Amino acid sequence: MKNHGLFGFGGEEAVGADAPGARLLSSPRGEVYYWVTPCPEPDAGWLVLTHGLGMDHTVFDALAGELSASFNVVTWDLPLHGMSEEYGEFSFLNCANDIREILNAVGADSAVVIGHCLGGCAAQAFGVVFPEYCRGLVLVDTFPFGEELCGYGDFQWLDKLTGAMRVLPSRLFGSALAGFFSATPEGERALRPIMSRQNTACVADALAISMTSLCKEGAPAFAFPVLDIVGENDRLGPIKKLNRAAAETCGYDFAAIPRAGHTPFVDNPAQFSLVLGDFLAGLR
């Protein structure tokens, strides 16, 4: 693990000019980088945006800028992604701990956590382990917790993708997955450079660990509001069916975004923002 000269567990410090605006959370689990877009309004609430598999925080740049008019916004590089490659023990629980410590570092007593794909698993884990910190969850094209909702068998075919990712050059990985995840040319153009700069071996490790641990998670019983969003044209296995079933079983709000694939916030950002805005307004 790289040594940035930071102090122990939960240490937080801004890093150098090679990563403008980045802050570093250092713990025995590993190193996590995050960014804060402050709201000009006093006493504004907090949002934590957690990206999906094979991406980094920049996939939320436009959304974070828009949301910062009303909220303080945290984006971060999920462990084994982006600048957070130096991470020794990837798990949903450790991701939840990272979110909590980031909130402590910025002085936030609670937040709404928005999680896409793999980031939605981290968001669910946060809601399970730290409900007192969680004002609500927004789950976007994710893997619902609960073996009865989403088990390893639903995505066993991803084992083959994991193997391919370990040997696939980053540029080819980015081009292939960006086209598969998105449903519009605009979405594909936005995703390709982000996904092409990821370390595919690290991303493969995150995927492999996540798939084998899904069936170990119980179905949650959240006491706070949850919004489940999917892209109508998501082609990632049974994602649409599983999220709709989770919303019906658990009583989540549900929305399907038209003209959108696995990343509705880049395929149809206007409609995504409208749905998200309505949900956030209801929490005030």
C-alpha positions in Angstrom: 0.0 0.0 0.0 1.3 3.5 -0.8 2.4 5.6 2.1 1.0 9.1 2.1 2.3 9.9 5.6 -1.2 10.0 7.0 -2.2 9.2 10.5 -3.9 5.9 11.4 -7.5 4.8 11.3 -10.0 7.3 9.9 -7.3 9.9 9.0 -8.5 12.5 6.5 -6.4 15.0 4.5 -6.4 16.8 1.2 -3.9 15.3 -1.3 -1.6 17.0 -3.7 -1.9 18.8 -7.0 -2.0 15.6 -9.0 -5.5 15.1 -7.8 -7.2 18.6 -7.6 -9.9 18.7 -4.9 -9.4 15.1 -3.8 -9.4 14.2 -0.2 -7.9 11.0 1.2 -9.4 8.7 3.8 -6.8 6.3 5.2 -7.7 3.3 7.3 -6.3 -0.2 7.9 -8.7 -1.4 5.1 -7.0 0.8 2.5 -7.1 4.2 0.9 -10.2 5.9 -0.4 -10.4 9.1 -2.3 -13.4 11.4 -2.2 -14.6 14.8 -3.4 -16.9 17.4 -1.8 -19.1 19.8 -3.8 -20.5 22.2 -1.2 -23.9 23.8 -1.3 -24.0 27.6 -0.9 -27.1 27.3 1.3 -26.5 27.1 5.0 -27.7 23.9 6.8 -28.0 22.0 3.5 -28.3 18.3 3.8 -25.8 15.8 2.4 -25.8 13.3 -0.5 -23.2 10.6 -1.1 -23.0 9.4 -4.7 -21.5 6.0 -5.2 -20.6 4.8 -8.7 -20.9 1.4 -10.2 -18.6 -1.3 -11.5 -15.7 -0.3 -13.7 -16.3 3.5 -13.2 -15.1 6.2 -10.9 -16.5 9.3 -9.3 -16.3 11.4 -12.5 -19.4 9.6 -13.9 -21.4 11.7 -11.5 -19.7 15.1 -12.3 -22.7 16.6 -14.0 -25.2 15.2 -11.5 -23.1 16.4 -8.5 -22.9 19.9 -10.0 -26.7 20.0 -10.4 -27.5 18.6 -7.0 -25.1 20.9 -5.2 -27.6 23.8 -5.7 -29.6 22.2 -2.9 -27.3 19.7 -1.1 -23.7 19.2 -0.1 -22.5 16.4 -2.4 -19.8 13.8 -1.8 -18.6 11.7 -4.6 -15.9 9.0 -4.1 -13.9 6.3 -5.9 -15.2 3.0 -4.7 -12.5 0.7 -3.4 -10.5 -1.0 -6.2 -11.7 1.7 -8.6 -10.2 5.0 -9.8 -7.8 6.4 -7.4 -8.9 4.0 -4.6 -7.0 1.0 -6.1 -4.8 0.7 -3.0 -7.3 -1.3 -0.9 -6.7 -4.6 0.8 -10.1 -6.0 1.9 -12.9 -5.2 -0.4 -16.4 -6.0 1.0 -19.8 -4.3 1.2 -19.3 -3.9 4.9 -16.0 -2.2 4.5 -17.5 0.1 1.9 -20.3 1.0 4.4 -17.6 1.8 7.0 -15.8 4.0 4.4 -19.0 6.0 3.8 -19.6 6.5 7.5 -16.0 7.7 8.1 -16.2 10.1 5.1 -19.4 11.6 6.6 -17.6 11.9 10.0 -14.7 13.6 8.3 -16.9 16.2 6.6 -19.0 16.8 9.7 -22.2 15.3 8.4 -24.5 13.6 10.9 -26.6 11.9 8.1 -26.9 11.6 4.4 -29.0 10.2 1.5 -26.8 7.6 -0.2 -27.3 7.2 -4.0 -25.7 4.0 -5.2 -25.4 2.7 -8.8 -24.8 -1.0 -9.7 -22.0 -2.2 -7.3 -22.3 1.1 -5.5 -25.9 0.2 -4.8 -24.7 -2.7 -2.8 -22.4 -0.5 -0.8 -25.4 1.9 -0.2 -27.6 -1.0 1.0 -24.8 -2.2 3.4 -24.6 1.3 4.7 -28.3 1.4 5.4 -28.2 -1.9 7.1 -25.2 -1.2 9.4 -25.6 2.5 10.0 -29.4 3.3 9.8 -28.9 6.2 12.2 -26.7 7.9 9.5 -29.0 7.2 6.6 -31.8 9.6 5.7 -32.7 7.5 2.6 -31.4 5.4 -0.2 -31.5 5.7 -4.0 -30.7 2.4 -5.6 -29.9 2.6 -9.4 -29.8 -0.6 -11.5 -28.2 -2.5 -8.6 -28.2 -6.0 -7.1 -30.9 -6.1 -4.4 -29.9 -7.7 -1.1 -31.6 -10.9 -0.1 -31.0 -14.3 -1.5 -34.7 -14.6 -2.2 -34.5 -11.4 -4.3 -31.1 -11.7 -5.9 -28.8 -14.7 -5.5 -25.5 -15.8 -6.9 -27.3 -17.9 -9.5 -28.9 -14.8 -11.1 -25.5 -13.5 -12.1 -23.3 -16.7 -12.3 -22.6 -15.9 -15.9 -20.6 -12.9 -14.7 -17.9 -15.3 -13.6 -16.9 -15.5 -17.3 -16.7 -11.8 -17.5 -14.5 -11.6 -14.4 -12.0 -14.0 -16.0 -12.0 -12.0 -19.3 -11.5 -8.7 -17.4 -8.3 -9.9 -15.8 -6.6 -10.1 -19.2 -8.5 -7.5 -21.2 -6.7 -4.2 -21.9 -8.4 -1.3 -20.2 -9.2 0.5 -23.5 -11.0 -2.6 -24.9 -12.8 -3.1 -21.6 -14.0 0.5 -21.6 -15.2 0.4 -25.2 -17.0 -2.9 -24.8 -18.7 -2.2 -21.5 -19.6 1.4 -22.2 -21.5 0.2 -25.3 -23.2 -2.6 -23.3 -24.2 -0.4 -20.3 -25.5 2.6 -22.2 -28.6 2.9 -24.4 -27.7 6.1 -26.2 -24.7 7.5 -28.1 -24.4 10.3 -25.6 -24.2 7.8 -22.7 -21.6 5.6 -24.5 -19.4 8.7 -25.2 -19.6 9.7 -21.6 -18.8 6.3 -20.2 -16.0 5.2 -22.6 -13.2 7.4 -21.3 -14.1 6.7 -17.6 -14.3 2.9 -18.0 -11.1 2.9 -20.2 -8.9 4.2 -17.5 -9.8 1.6 -14.8 -7.5 -1.1 -13.7 -9.3 -4.1 -15.1 -7.7 -6.6 -12.7 -8.8 -4.5 -9.7 -12.3 -4.2 -11.1 -12.4 -8.0 -11.7 -11.5 -8.6 -8.0 -14.3 -6.3 -6.9 -16.8 -8.1 -9.1 -15.7 -11.6 -8.1 -15.9 -10.8 -4.3 -19.3 -9.1 -4.8 -20.9 -11.9 -6.7 -20.0 -14.5 -4.2 -21.1 -12.4 -1.2 -24.5 -11.4 -2.5 -26.2 -14.7 -1.4 -24.9 -14.1 2.1 -26.9 -10.9 2.6 -30.3 -11.0 4.1 -33.2 -9.0 2.7 -33.2 -5.6 4.5 -36.1 -4.0 6.4 -35.2 -0.3 6.0 -37.1 2.2 8.2 -36.3 5.1 5.9 -37.5 5.9 2.4 -35.9 4.0 -0.5 -36.2 4.8 -4.2 -35.3 2.0 -6.7 -34.5 3.3 -10.3 -33.8 1.2 -13.4 -33.2 2.0 -17.0 -36.0 0.6 -19.2 -33.3 -0.7 -21.6 -30.9 -2.2 -19.1 -29.4 -5.3 -20.7 -27.4 -6.5 -17.7 -29.0 -9.9 -17.0 -32.2 -9.8 -15.0 -31.5 -6.4 -13.4 -34.8 -4.9 -14.3 -36.9 -7.8 -13.1 -34.9 -8.1 -9.9 -35.2 -4.5 -9.0 -38.9 -4.4 -9.7 -39.4 -7.4 -7.6 -37.3 -5.9 -4.7 -39.4 -2.7 -4.9 -42.7 -4.7 -4.7 -41.5 -7.0 -1.9 -39.8 -4.3 0.3 -42.2 -1.4 -0.5 -39.7 0.8 -2.2 -40.7 3.6 -4.5 -39.9 2.5 -8.1 -39.2 4.3 -11.3 -38.2 3.1 -14.8 -36.3 5.7 -16.9 -37.2 5.6 -20.6 -34.5 5.7 -23.3 -31.9 4.5 -20.7 -29.8 1.5 -20.1 -27.7 0.4 -17.1 -26.6 4.0 -16.5 -29.8 6.1 -16.7 -28.1 9.2 -15.3 -26.0 9.5 -18.4 -28.4 8.1 -20.9 -31.4 10.3 -19.9 -30.2 12.7 -17.3 -33.2 15.0 -17.5 -35.7 12.3 -16.7 -33.4 10.8 -14.1 -33.0 14.2 -12.4 -36.7 14.7 -12.4 -37.4 11.4 -10.6 -34.6 11.9 -8.2 -35.6 15.5 -7.4 -39.1 14.5 -6.6 -37.9 11.8 -4.2 -35.4 14.1 -2.5 -38.0 16.8 -2.1 -40.2 14.4 -0.2 -37.5 13.8 2.4 -37.4 17.5 3.5 
